[in-house]
């Protein structure tokens, strides 16, 4: 395995709480890191660079060598002309340990982050894109597999992990319907260094998701997850009840105009009015604090290590 020992030593669980748009904020990141799991958030959740700087100050003040490290996510294609350079400079000031890049090539970002000693983990959904990200110098590849919340791929980790490991000796992170400590252990056995959990953290006390979103997470089943490119213009998983609440027919969604160009009625937007979740939603039935959730995951993980 290839996760730097300096990071591994700070973890109580080999996992990252994935960055989720409009869900992950300073409170969730801090609680996650203090619990021994890498916390992360999308830079775009802070609506201005000034707010982003304030969030970073809060996170830096509450984390350190005694906690798990944190990560900041930059969806590159969506931040073109949107202050990416200003946000990156703030990360440079704090020497952010991990930058997570997505929807775009990390090639231009890698040398900037390496200059301050940080690592770049990049989202991929196929072997083709994994090779491109590896060639661009990414330190880690996040394999967003079938069943993952948000934008995700259709490949099973059983196929993807071993193919990627055959040409990539960096850190491998697996995402896709991981909701238990046993599943985290299974990801390790497949050959991953870390598991990536998003949906499992939406219903926590510290998440920024509104109460109705958290309640829906508790009521939906795996069979209620709809994989479609109609809502954001890229393939992603959304909850059927959320689609129906805004008046959409989940079985007859409008074809998008193109990538990031959905063809939806006015006022309906991905993430804000239509809520995402992964297939692991069927395993979630309560709303714990982040500390309680991580304790549960650690207990499940340790039990699995005794048999797996």
ZIGICOR-V466986 format. One record per backbone hydrogen bond with DSSP energy under -0.5 kcal/mol. CO is the residue of the C=O (numbers start at 1). NH is the residue of the N-H. Records with the same first field share a line. If there is no record, write none. Layout:
# ZIGICOR-V466986
CO = NH  NH
This chain:
# ZIGICOR-V466986
4 = 7  8
5 = 9
7 = 10
8 = 11
13 = 15
14 = 195
15 = 38
16 = 18  197
20 = 23  24
23 = 25  208
25 = 29
26 = 30
27 = 31
28 = 32
29 = 33
30 = 34
31 = 35
32 = 36  37
33 = 36  68
36 = 12  13
38 = 17
39 = 71
41 = 73
42 = 45
43 = 46
45 = 47
48 = 52
49 = 53
50 = 54
51 = 55
52 = 56
53 = 57
54 = 58
55 = 59
56 = 60
57 = 61
58 = 62
59 = 63
64 = 67
69 = 39
70 = 98
71 = 41
72 = 100
73 = 43
74 = 76  102
75 = 78  79
76 = 79
77 = 80
79 = 82  84
83 = 87
84 = 88
85 = 89
86 = 90
87 = 91
88 = 92
89 = 93
90 = 94
91 = 95  96
92 = 95
97 = 119
98 = 72
99 = 101  121
100 = 74
101 = 123
102 = 76
103 = 77
106 = 109  110
107 = 111
109 = 113
110 = 114
111 = 115
112 = 116
113 = 116  118
114 = 117
119 = 99  121
120 = 139  140
121 = 101
122 = 142
124 = 144
126 = 130
127 = 131
128 = 132
129 = 133
130 = 134
131 = 135
132 = 136
133 = 138
134 = 137
139 = 171
140 = 122
141 = 143  173
142 = 124  144
143 = 145  175
144 = 153
145 = 148
147 = 177  279  280
150 = 237
155 = 146
156 = 159  160
157 = 161
159 = 163
160 = 164
161 = 165
162 = 166
164 = 167  168
171 = 141
172 = 193  194
173 = 143
174 = 196
175 = 145
177 = 179
180 = 184
181 = 185
182 = 186
183 = 187
184 = 188
185 = 189
186 = 190
187 = 191  192
188 = 191
194 = 174
195 = 16  197
196 = 176  198
197 = 18
198 = 201
199 = 202  203
201 = 204
204 = 207
210 = 213  214
211 = 215
212 = 216
213 = 217
214 = 218
215 = 219
216 = 220
221 = 224
222 = 225
224 = 240
225 = 227
226 = 228  238
228 = 236
229 = 233
230 = 263
231 = 270
235 = 152
236 = 228
237 = 150  277
238 = 226
239 = 243
240 = 244
241 = 245
242 = 246
243 = 248
244 = 247
248 = 250
249 = 252
258 = 261
261 = 257  258
265 = 268
267 = 269
269 = 273  274
270 = 272
274 = 271
275 = 239
278 = 281
279 = 282
280 = 283
281 = 284
283 = 285
286 = 288
288 = 205
289 = 293
290 = 294
291 = 295
292 = 296
293 = 297
294 = 298
295 = 299
296 = 300
297 = 301
298 = 302
299 = 303
300 = 304
301 = 305
302 = 306
303 = 306
304 = 307  308
